[in-house]
Amino acid sequence: ERYASVLVGQDGRVTVAANDGRHITPPQDDDQVGAEQAAVAPDKKSVGWLALSRWCCTSYPIPMTLVIFSDGEVRVMKGEFGEPIWYWHFQNGGRRVAFKEETPHGSMGLHYELWDVKSGRRVADYTPKYDENGRVAARPKEPLWVKALDTSQSEPH
């Protein structure tokens, strides 16, 4: 199945337009109150978005999971550290997704993950080194997929 577009409605629900003209509203988790950063994969075989959920410590919803809709199936990806996912991007033409999670207020706990879209499994992760003040001090052996994710975040959409 191929997808032409993905849209987040005023009510926070996601609608996917298939290439054959159908409009699909994928099921969402009961905790989801909205969505953001919706995108179609370059190969058009998947779409993804960040699911917004209520969170204990903020007055606004937080992006806690990355949702991928592929071949009519929903795959939910959560960060290993359980922090909000602030940015994500398809990689390898749409076969993989990378995201970064970090604490809501500040630069603590920065962590990157790479997932396989088809299997819905984490295939790699990366955490920079921190100094005694909690700031990123170094990025030893930073993988190319992390650099690609950071580069894609700075590009205009």
C-alpha positions in Angstrom: 0.0 0.0 0.0 1.2 3.5 -0.8 0.3 6.7 0.9 -0.1 10.2 -0.6 -0.4 12.4 2.4 -1.1 12.6 6.1 -3.0 15.3 7.9 -3.6 16.2 11.6 -7.1 17.5 12.1 -8.2 20.3 14.5 -9.3 17.5 16.8 -5.8 16.0 16.9 -6.8 12.9 14.9 -4.6 11.7 12.1 -6.0 11.0 8.6 -4.0 9.2 5.9 -4.7 9.5 2.2 -3.8 6.4 0.3 -2.7 6.7 -3.4 -6.0 5.0 -4.4 -8.0 7.8 -3.0 -9.1 6.2 0.3 -8.9 8.2 3.5 -7.8 6.1 6.5 -8.1 7.2 10.2 -5.7 4.9 12.0 -6.6 3.8 15.5 -5.0 5.8 18.2 -4.0 5.0 21.8 -6.5 6.1 24.5 -3.7 8.4 26.0 -3.3 10.3 22.7 -4.8 13.8 22.8 -3.2 15.1 19.6 -0.4 14.7 17.1 2.3 16.7 15.5 5.2 16.4 13.0 3.2 14.1 10.6 5.1 13.0 7.5 5.0 10.5 4.7 8.0 8.3 4.1 10.1 9.0 0.9 9.1 5.5 -0.4 5.4 6.3 0.4 5.0 3.0 2.2 4.6 4.5 5.6 3.5 7.6 7.5 4.4 8.7 10.9 3.6 11.3 13.6 4.4 12.1 17.2 1.5 11.3 19.5 0.8 13.9 22.1 -0.2 12.7 25.6 -1.0 14.4 28.9 1.9 14.3 31.2 2.1 14.7 34.9 4.5 17.6 35.1 3.2 20.1 32.4 0.0 21.9 31.6 0.3 21.0 28.0 0.5 17.6 26.1 3.9 16.1 25.5 5.1 14.0 22.5 5.8 10.7 24.2 5.5 8.2 21.3 6.3 8.0 17.6 3.5 6.3 15.7 4.2 4.7 12.3 1.4 3.5 10.1 2.6 1.0 7.4 0.9 -1.7 5.4 -2.3 -0.9 7.3 -0.7 -1.5 10.7 0.1 0.8 13.6 3.5 0.5 15.3 4.2 2.6 18.4 7.8 3.4 19.3 8.8 4.7 22.7 12.1 6.0 23.8 14.3 3.7 26.0 14.6 6.4 28.7 10.9 7.3 28.7 11.5 10.9 27.9 9.5 13.0 25.3 10.4 12.5 21.7 11.1 16.0 20.4 12.0 15.3 16.8 12.0 12.4 14.4 12.7 11.7 10.7 12.4 8.8 8.2 15.8 7.5 7.0 17.0 5.0 4.4 14.2 6.0 2.0 11.6 5.2 4.7 12.9 1.8 5.9 14.0 3.2 9.2 13.1 6.1 11.5 15.3 8.0 13.9 14.3 10.1 16.8 15.7 12.0 19.7 14.3 12.0 23.2 15.2 14.5 25.9 13.8 15.9 29.2 11.0 18.5 28.8 12.8 21.5 30.3 16.5 21.6 29.5 19.2 19.7 27.7 19.4 16.7 30.1 19.0 13.2 29.0 19.5 13.6 25.3 19.3 10.2 23.7 18.9 9.0 20.0 17.2 5.9 18.7 17.0 4.2 15.3 14.1 1.8 14.5 13.3 -0.5 11.7 9.9 0.4 10.2 8.9 -3.1 9.0 9.7 -5.0 12.2 9.0 -2.1 14.6 12.2 -2.9 16.5 14.9 -0.7 17.9 18.1 -1.4 15.9 20.5 1.2 17.5 20.8 4.0 20.0 23.3 6.7 20.9 23.8 8.9 24.0 26.3 11.7 24.0 28.7 12.2 27.0 27.8 14.8 29.6 29.9 17.1 31.8 29.4 17.6 35.5 27.0 20.5 34.8 24.7 18.2 32.8 25.6 19.7 29.4 26.6 17.6 26.4 30.4 17.6 26.5 31.3 15.3 23.7 29.8 13.1 20.9 32.3 10.3 20.6 31.7 7.8 17.8 28.5 9.6 16.8 26.8 7.5 14.1 25.9 8.9 10.7 22.2 8.3 11.3 22.4 10.7 14.3 24.2 13.3 12.3 21.5 12.9 9.5 18.7 13.3 12.1 20.3 16.5 13.5 20.8 17.9 10.0 17.2 17.1 8.9 16.0 19.0 12.0 17.7 22.2 10.9 16.3 22.0 7.3 13.2 23.9 6.4 10.0 21.8 6.1 
